Structure formats: structure tokens, C-alpha cells
Amino acid sequence: MPANECEKGTVFDVGEEITCSGLYVCVPCGYKKEFVEGNILPRCFDCIDKEDNPDNLTKDLGLWELIEAKK
């Protein structure tokens, strides 16, 4: 794995395999969740279900940003 994949601020798409265990934030809504290396990044339903998003503006934006890597 390239070193930059576990750097804070690296952004990953929904459906990608997690290459670095750690704390991630959903880019559209800010929801934070820990993920484990080897799993697949899921869609964040929290950002889609927000009542203040009646048009589902973030529906197709599935990105997770690594904010803290776990060793």
C-alpha cells in the first residue's frame, strides 16, 4: 500500500476496500465512523436521510475522508 493512503485527508469512494483502519468522516454530511482495514466502505445513509435535504442533493456523492489512522 502506498504511504499516502493512510495520511489524514485522503479521500476514498464508497465501495472501495479500506486500506487503512481508522476514523473516517462522510464528506457530504460530516458523520464520523471507524472502519477496519479489509472491509468495504459503505454508503452513508445519514447524509441522504436528512430532512433538510429534500432533493437528495448528496445522494450520488459517496466519499469518505480519513481523519485519523489507527495503527
Gaussian input, Z-matrix of N, CA and C with variables (Angstrom, degrees):
# hf/3-21g

backbone

0 1
 N
 C     1     B1
 C     2     B2     1     A1
 N     3     B3     2     A2     1     D1
 C     4     B4     3     A3     2     D2
 C     5     B5     4     A4     3     D3
 N     6     B6     5     A5     4     D4
 C     7     B7     6     A6     5     D5
 C     8     B8     7     A7     6     D6
 N     9     B9     8     A8     7     D7
 C    10    B10     9     A9     8     D8
 C    11    B11    10    A10     9     D9
 N    12    B12    11    A11    10    D10
 C    13    B13    12    A12    11    D11
 C    14    B14    13    A13    12    D12
 N    15    B15    14    A14    13    D13
 C    16    B16    15    A15    14    D14
 C    17    B17    16    A16    15    D15
 N    18    B18    17    A17    16    D16
 C    19    B19    18    A18    17    D17
 C    20    B20    19    A19    18    D18
 N    21    B21    20    A20    19    D19
 C    22    B22    21    A21    20    D20
 C    23    B23    22    A22    21    D21
 N    24    B24    23    A23    22    D22
 C    25    B25    24    A24    23    D23
 C    26    B26    25    A25    24    D24
 N    27    B27    26    A26    25    D25
 C    28    B28    27    A27    26    D26
 C    29    B29    28    A28    27    D27
 N    30    B30    29    A29    28    D28
 C    31    B31    30    A30    29    D29
 C    32    B32    31    A31    30    D30
 N    33    B33    32    A32    31    D31
 C    34    B34    33    A33    32    D32
 C    35    B35    34    A34    33    D33
 N    36    B36    35    A35    34    D34
 C    37    B37    36    A36    35    D35
 C    38    B38    37    A37    36    D36
 N    39    B39    38    A38    37    D37
 C    40    B40    39    A39    38    D38
 C    41    B41    40    A40    39    D39
 N    42    B42    41    A41    40    D40
 C    43    B43    42    A42    41    D41
 C    44    B44    43    A43    42    D42
 N    45    B45    44    A44    43    D43
 C    46    B46    45    A45    44    D44
 C    47    B47    46    A46    45    D45
 N    48    B48    47    A47    46    D46
 C    49    B49    48    A48    47    D47
 C    50    B50    49    A49    48    D48
 N    51    B51    50    A50    49    D49
 C    52    B52    51    A51    50    D50
 C    53    B53    52    A52    51    D51
 N    54    B54    53    A53    52    D52
 C    55    B55    54    A54    53    D53
 C    56    B56    55    A55    54    D54
 N    57    B57    56    A56    55    D55
 C    58    B58    57    A57    56    D56
 C    59    B59    58    A58    57    D57
 N    60    B60    59    A59    58    D58
 C    61    B61    60    A60    59    D59
 C    62    B62    61    A61    60    D60
 N    63    B63    62    A62    61    D61
 C    64    B64    63    A63    62    D62
 C    65    B65    64    A64    63    D63
 N    66    B66    65    A65    64    D64
 C    67    B67    66    A66    65    D65
 C    68    B68    67    A67    66    D66
 N    69    B69    68    A68    67    D67
 C    70    B70    69    A69    68    D68
 C    71    B71    70    A70    69    D69
 N    72    B72    71    A71    70    D70
 C    73    B73    72    A72    71    D71
 C    74    B74    73    A73    72    D72
 N    75    B75    74    A74    73    D73
 C    76    B76    75    A75    74    D74
 C    77    B77    76    A76    75    D75
 N    78    B78    77    A77    76    D76
 C    79    B79    78    A78    77    D77
 C    80    B80    79    A79    78    D78
 N    81    B81    80    A80    79    D79
 C    82    B82    81    A81    80    D80
 C    83    B83    82    A82    81    D81
 N    84    B84    83    A83    82    D82
 C    85    B85    84    A84    83    D83
 C    86    B86    85    A85    84    D84
 N    87    B87    86    A86    85    D85
 C    88    B88    87    A87    86    D86
 C    89    B89    88    A88    87    D87
 N    90    B90    89    A89    88    D88
 C    91    B91    90    A90    89    D89
 C    92    B92    91    A91    90    D90
 N    93    B93    92    A92    91    D91
 C    94    B94    93    A93    92    D92
 C    95    B95    94    A94    93    D93
 N    96    B96    95    A95    94    D94
 C    97    B97    96    A96    95    D95
 C    98    B98    97    A97    96    D96
 N    99    B99    98    A98    97    D97
 C   100   B100    99    A99    98    D98
 C   101   B101   100   A100    99    D99
 N   102   B102   101   A101   100   D100
 C   103   B103   102   A102   101   D101
 C   104   B104   103   A103   102   D102
 N   105   B105   104   A104   103   D103
 C   106   B106   105   A105   104   D104
 C   107   B107   106   A106   105   D105
 N   108   B108   107   A107   106   D106
 C   109   B109   108   A108   107   D107
 C   110   B110   109   A109   108   D108
 N   111   B111   110   A110   109   D109
 C   112   B112   111   A111   110   D110
 C   113   B113   112   A112   111   D111
 N   114   B114   113   A113   112   D112
 C   115   B115   114   A114   113   D113
 C   116   B116   115   A115   114   D114
 N   117   B117   116   A116   115   D115
 C   118   B118   117   A117   116   D116
 C   119   B119   118   A118   117   D117
 N   120   B120   119   A119   118   D118
 C   121   B121   120   A120   119   D119
 C   122   B122   121   A121   120   D120
 N   123   B123   122   A122   121   D121
 C   124   B124   123   A123   122   D122
 C   125   B125   124   A124   123   D123
 N   126   B126   125   A125   124   D124
 C   127   B127   126   A126   125   D125
 C   128   B128   127   A127   126   D126
 N   129   B129   128   A128   127   D127
 C   130   B130   129   A129   128   D128
 C   131   B131   130   A130   129   D129
 N   132   B132   131   A131   130   D130
 C   133   B133   132   A132   131   D131
 C   134   B134   133   A133   132   D132
 N   135   B135   134   A134   133   D133
 C   136   B136   135   A135   134   D134
 C   137   B137   136   A136   135   D135
 N   138   B138   137   A137   136   D136
 C   139   B139   138   A138   137   D137
 C   140   B140   139   A139   138   D138
 N   141   B141   140   A140   139   D139
 C   142   B142   141   A141   140   D140
 C   143   B143   142   A142   141   D141
 N   144   B144   143   A143   142   D142
 C   145   B145   144   A144   143   D143
 C   146   B146   145   A145   144   D144
 N   147   B147   146   A146   145   D145
 C   148   B148   147   A147   146   D146
 C   149   B149   148   A148   147   D147
 N   150   B150   149   A149   148   D148
 C   151   B151   150   A150   149   D149
 C   152   B152   151   A151   150   D150
 N   153   B153   152   A152   151   D151
 C   154   B154   153   A153   152   D152
 C   155   B155   154   A154   153   D153
 N   156   B156   155   A155   154   D154
 C   157   B157   156   A156   155   D155
 C   158   B158   157   A157   156   D156
 N   159   B159   158   A158   157   D157
 C   160   B160   159   A159   158   D158
 C   161   B161   160   A160   159   D159
 N   162   B162   161   A161   160   D160
 C   163   B163   162   A162   161   D161
 C   164   B164   163   A163   162   D162
 N   165   B165   164   A164   163   D163
 C   166   B166   165   A165   164   D164
 C   167   B167   166   A166   165   D165
 N   168   B168   167   A167   166   D166
 C   169   B169   168   A168   167   D167
 C   170   B170   169   A169   168   D168
 N   171   B171   170   A170   169   D169
 C   172   B172   171   A171   170   D170
 C   173   B173   172   A172   171   D171
 N   174   B174   173   A173   172   D172
 C   175   B175   174   A174   173   D173
 C   176   B176   175   A175   174   D174
 N   177   B177   176   A176   175   D175
 C   178   B178   177   A177   176   D176
 C   179   B179   178   A178   177   D177
 N   180   B180   179   A179   178   D178
 C   181   B181   180   A180   179   D179
 C   182   B182   181   A181   180   D180
 N   183   B183   182   A182   181   D181
 C   184   B184   183   A183   182   D182
 C   185   B185   184   A184   183   D183
 N   186   B186   185   A185   184   D184
 C   187   B187   186   A186   185   D185
 C   188   B188   187   A187   186   D186
 N   189   B189   188   A188   187   D187
 C   190   B190   189   A189   188   D188
 C   191   B191   190   A190   189   D189
 N   192   B192   191   A191   190   D190
 C   193   B193   192   A192   191   D191
 C   194   B194   193   A193   192   D192
 N   195   B195   194   A194   193   D193
 C   196   B196   195   A195   194   D194
 C   197   B197   196   A196   195   D195
 N   198   B198   197   A197   196   D196
 C   199   B199   198   A198   197   D197
 C   200   B200   199   A199   198   D198
 N   201   B201   200   A200   199   D199
 C   202   B202   201   A201   200   D200
 C   203   B203   202   A202   201   D201
 N   204   B204   203   A203   202   D202
 C   205   B205   204   A204   203   D203
 C   206   B206   205   A205   204   D204
 N   207   B207   206   A206   205   D205
 C   208   B208   207   A207   206   D206
 C   209   B209   208   A208   207   D207
 N   210   B210   209   A209   208   D208
 C   211   B211   210   A210   209   D209
 C   212   B212   211   A211   210   D210

   B1=1.4476
   B2=1.5177
   B3=1.3351
   B4=1.4645
   B5=1.5159
   B6=1.3128
   B7=1.4629
   B8=1.5235
   B9=1.3275
   B10=1.4606
   B11=1.5292
   B12=1.3241
   B13=1.4636
   B14=1.5183
   B15=1.3234
   B16=1.4591
   B17=1.5196
   B18=1.3156
   B19=1.4558
   B20=1.5172
   B21=1.3030
   B22=1.4576
   B23=1.5272
   B24=1.3347
   B25=1.4544
   B26=1.5176
   B27=1.3330
   B28=1.4575
   B29=1.5250
   B30=1.3275
   B31=1.4586
   B32=1.5275
   B33=1.3355
   B34=1.4600
   B35=1.5196
   B36=1.3162
   B37=1.4572
   B38=1.5267
   B39=1.3259
   B40=1.4581
   B41=1.5303
   B42=1.3161
   B43=1.4596
   B44=1.5139
   B45=1.3253
   B46=1.4632
   B47=1.5237
   B48=1.3346
   B49=1.4571
   B50=1.5253
   B51=1.3233
   B52=1.4561
   B53=1.5215
   B54=1.3121
   B55=1.4613
   B56=1.5191
   B57=1.3293
   B58=1.4536
   B59=1.5300
   B60=1.3223
   B61=1.4645
   B62=1.5207
   B63=1.3364
   B64=1.4559
   B65=1.5066
   B66=1.3096
   B67=1.4520
   B68=1.5305
   B69=1.3320
   B70=1.4546
   B71=1.5199
   B72=1.3359
   B73=1.4591
   B74=1.5292
   B75=1.3350
   B76=1.4575
   B77=1.5282
   B78=1.3228
   B79=1.4621
   B80=1.5329
   B81=1.3385
   B82=1.4682
   B83=1.5245
   B84=1.3479
   B85=1.4654
   B86=1.5253
   B87=1.3267
   B88=1.4590
   B89=1.5218
   B90=1.3422
   B91=1.4604
   B92=1.5268
   B93=1.3332
   B94=1.4652
   B95=1.5173
   B96=1.3377
   B97=1.4607
   B98=1.5209
   B99=1.3411
   B100=1.4685
   B101=1.5216
   B102=1.3309
   B103=1.4526
   B104=1.5219
   B105=1.3334
   B106=1.4534
   B107=1.5295
   B108=1.3192
   B109=1.4656
   B110=1.5270
   B111=1.3287
   B112=1.4535
   B113=1.5258
   B114=1.3325
   B115=1.4613
   B116=1.5302
   B117=1.3297
   B118=1.4525
   B119=1.5316
   B120=1.3359
   B121=1.4610
   B122=1.5292
   B123=1.3364
   B124=1.4661
   B125=1.5274
   B126=1.3166
   B127=1.4727
   B128=1.5121
   B129=1.3010
   B130=1.4601
   B131=1.5269
   B132=1.3152
   B133=1.4550
   B134=1.5181
   B135=1.3178
   B136=1.4586
   B137=1.5278
   B138=1.3147
   B139=1.4670
   B140=1.5254
   B141=1.3012
   B142=1.4573
   B143=1.5248
   B144=1.3288
   B145=1.4539
   B146=1.5214
   B147=1.3054
   B148=1.4698
   B149=1.5324
   B150=1.3215
   B151=1.4664
   B152=1.5202
   B153=1.3298
   B154=1.4595
   B155=1.5246
   B156=1.3181
   B157=1.4548
   B158=1.5332
   B159=1.3449
   B160=1.4578
   B161=1.5173
   B162=1.3106
   B163=1.4615
   B164=1.5236
   B165=1.3294
   B166=1.4695
   B167=1.5271
   B168=1.3340
   B169=1.4601
   B170=1.5174
   B171=1.3328
   B172=1.4658
   B173=1.5192
   B174=1.3120
   B175=1.4623
   B176=1.5356
   B177=1.3063
   B178=1.4585
   B179=1.5210
   B180=1.3281
   B181=1.4525
   B182=1.5190
   B183=1.3123
   B184=1.4512
   B185=1.5123
   B186=1.3063
   B187=1.4547
   B188=1.5142
   B189=1.3318
   B190=1.4575
   B191=1.5202
   B192=1.3176
   B193=1.4719
   B194=1.5193
   B195=1.3281
   B196=1.4504
   B197=1.5240
   B198=1.3469
   B199=1.4593
   B200=1.5170
   B201=1.3407
   B202=1.4590
   B203=1.5267
   B204=1.3261
   B205=1.4574
   B206=1.5089
   B207=1.3358
   B208=1.4651
   B209=1.5162
   B210=1.2914
   B211=1.4792
   B212=1.4877
   A1=108.81
   A2=116.50
   A3=119.11
   A4=110.90
   A5=116.78
   A6=121.64
   A7=112.49
   A8=117.07
   A9=119.43
   A10=113.14
   A11=119.63
   A12=121.45
   A13=112.24
   A14=118.85
   A15=121.42
   A16=111.90
   A17=117.03
   A18=120.64
   A19=110.26
   A20=115.43
   A21=121.74
   A22=109.27
   A23=115.82
   A24=120.53
   A25=114.50
   A26=117.76
   A27=120.48
   A28=108.51
   A29=117.15
   A30=122.52
   A31=109.73
   A32=114.84
   A33=122.24
   A34=109.92
   A35=116.42
   A36=122.14
   A37=110.86
   A38=115.68
   A39=121.19
   A40=107.71
   A41=116.49
   A42=121.36
   A43=114.25
   A44=117.73
   A45=120.90
   A46=109.79
   A47=115.47
   A48=119.94
   A49=108.38
   A50=115.62
   A51=121.27
   A52=108.46
   A53=116.18
   A54=120.96
   A55=112.18
   A56=116.40
   A57=120.21
   A58=109.05
   A59=116.73
   A60=120.25
   A61=109.13
   A62=115.26
   A63=117.75
   A64=112.81
   A65=114.75
   A66=123.04
   A67=108.33
   A68=115.14
   A69=121.97
   A70=109.10
   A71=115.78
   A72=121.37
   A73=108.07
   A74=115.26
   A75=120.75
   A76=107.21
   A77=116.96
   A78=120.85
   A79=112.38
   A80=120.26
   A81=118.40
   A82=114.84
   A83=118.46
   A84=118.24
   A85=115.23
   A86=118.21
   A87=120.20
   A88=115.32
   A89=117.83
   A90=121.43
   A91=109.15
   A92=117.28
   A93=121.81
   A94=110.57
   A95=115.60
   A96=120.91
   A97=109.04
   A98=115.23
   A99=120.19
   A100=109.31
   A101=115.08
   A102=121.59
   A103=109.05
   A104=114.96
   A105=122.18
   A106=110.16
   A107=115.43
   A108=122.49
   A109=110.41
   A110=115.86
   A111=121.85
   A112=113.89
   A113=117.64
   A114=120.80
   A115=109.34
   A116=116.10
   A117=122.31
   A118=108.84
   A119=116.85
   A120=120.05
   A121=109.79
   A122=116.60
   A123=120.59
   A124=111.90
   A125=115.29
   A126=120.01
   A127=108.01
   A128=117.04
   A129=122.33
   A130=108.10
   A131=116.35
   A132=119.64
   A133=112.03
   A134=117.26
   A135=121.07
   A136=110.95
   A137=117.76
   A138=120.44
   A139=111.86
   A140=118.18
   A141=121.48
   A142=110.99
   A143=117.08
   A144=121.96
   A145=114.92
   A146=118.07
   A147=119.65
   A148=110.39
   A149=115.71
   A150=120.79
   A151=112.78
   A152=117.45
   A153=120.03
   A154=112.27
   A155=117.16
   A156=122.80
   A157=108.95
   A158=118.06
   A159=120.63
   A160=114.14
   A161=118.44
   A162=121.23
   A163=112.51
   A164=116.85
   A165=121.51
   A166=111.71
   A167=115.69
   A168=120.72
   A169=113.23
   A170=117.30
   A171=119.93
   A172=111.99
   A173=117.74
   A174=122.01
   A175=113.21
   A176=117.68
   A177=120.62
   A178=113.67
   A179=117.56
   A180=121.27
   A181=108.49
   A182=117.44
   A183=121.68
   A184=111.00
   A185=116.92
   A186=121.41
   A187=110.35
   A188=116.24
   A189=123.15
   A190=107.99
   A191=116.23
   A192=121.59
   A193=109.26
   A194=116.45
   A195=121.65
   A196=109.05
   A197=116.59
   A198=118.72
   A199=112.57
   A200=117.21
   A201=119.63
   A202=109.42
   A203=116.65
   A204=121.33
   A205=110.96
   A206=116.06
   A207=122.44
   A208=107.71
   A209=115.66
   A210=119.21
   A211=111.57
   D1=132.23
   D2=176.88
   D3=-63.04
   D4=145.16
   D5=-176.10
   D6=-58.48
   D7=-34.10
   D8=-175.38
   D9=-69.82
   D10=-14.48
   D11=-179.99
   D12=-69.33
   D13=-19.10
   D14=179.46
   D15=-109.56
   D16=20.02
   D17=178.17
   D18=-91.16
   D19=141.46
   D20=176.16
   D21=-54.12
   D22=135.58
   D23=178.69
   D24=95.77
   D25=-7.81
   D26=177.86
   D27=-69.94
   D28=134.37
   D29=-177.01
   D30=-107.95
   D31=137.63
   D32=-178.96
   D33=-125.22
   D34=150.63
   D35=177.68
   D36=-87.14
   D37=150.54
   D38=171.23
   D39=-57.29
   D40=138.18
   D41=-179.85
   D42=95.27
   D43=-11.52
   D44=177.67
   D45=-78.88
   D46=150.93
   D47=173.94
   D48=-73.97
   D49=137.86
   D50=179.45
   D51=-75.26
   D52=121.46
   D53=-177.72
   D54=-100.38
   D55=-6.59
   D56=-177.49
   D57=-148.62
   D58=117.46
   D59=176.57
   D60=-64.55
   D61=142.60
   D62=178.24
   D63=164.11
   D64=-169.58
   D65=-179.88
   D66=-96.16
   D67=127.77
   D68=-178.50
   D69=-120.39
   D70=155.97
   D71=175.54
   D72=-123.25
   D73=136.86
   D74=175.13
   D75=-71.44
   D76=123.35
   D77=-175.38
   D78=-61.97
   D79=-45.26
   D80=-178.22
   D81=-66.88
   D82=-39.16
   D83=-169.90
   D84=-115.82
   D85=-16.78
   D86=178.78
   D87=90.08
   D88=2.74
   D89=177.91
   D90=-64.76
   D91=134.29
   D92=-178.77
   D93=-109.30
   D94=140.00
   D95=-179.51
   D96=-154.04
   D97=144.57
   D98=175.56
   D99=-88.38
   D100=139.08
   D101=177.32
   D102=-127.91
   D103=154.23
   D104=-177.50
   D105=-108.57
   D106=138.35
   D107=178.08
   D108=-51.14
   D109=136.64
   D110=177.35
   D111=99.53
   D112=-20.21
   D113=176.59
   D114=-83.18
   D115=174.03
   D116=178.75
   D117=-103.99
   D118=135.75
   D119=178.17
   D120=-67.72
   D121=123.24
   D122=-178.73
   D123=-86.37
   D124=169.47
   D125=170.54
   D126=-71.39
   D127=150.86
   D128=177.04
   D129=-98.92
   D130=104.80
   D131=-179.18
   D132=-76.20
   D133=-17.00
   D134=178.26
   D135=-60.38
   D136=-41.63
   D137=-177.21
   D138=-74.80
   D139=-27.74
   D140=-179.72
   D141=-78.15
   D142=-34.29
   D143=-173.78
   D144=-85.48
   D145=0.01
   D146=-178.63
   D147=-63.57
   D148=132.99
   D149=-178.95
   D150=-64.14
   D151=-27.19
   D152=-178.62
   D153=-83.45
   D154=13.27
   D155=178.85
   D156=-125.87
   D157=61.27
   D158=-173.99
   D159=-63.09
   D160=-24.02
   D161=-179.16
   D162=-95.51
   D163=6.86
   D164=-178.27
   D165=51.82
   D166=50.09
   D167=-176.06
   D168=-61.85
   D169=-24.59
   D170=-179.21
   D171=-100.92
   D172=8.88
   D173=-173.24
   D174=-53.58
   D175=-43.91
   D176=-175.83
   D177=-98.38
   D178=5.85
   D179=178.80
   D180=-99.69
   D181=96.85
   D182=-177.40
   D183=-113.23
   D184=88.19
   D185=-178.58
   D186=-130.79
   D187=141.57
   D188=174.24
   D189=-122.70
   D190=135.81
   D191=178.29
   D192=-111.28
   D193=131.52
   D194=177.04
   D195=-73.83
   D196=123.29
   D197=179.49
   D198=-113.03
   D199=-16.37
   D200=176.08
   D201=-159.57
   D202=112.32
   D203=178.34
   D204=-78.25
   D205=143.14
   D206=176.33
   D207=-107.37
   D208=136.70
   D209=-179.19
   D210=-95.89

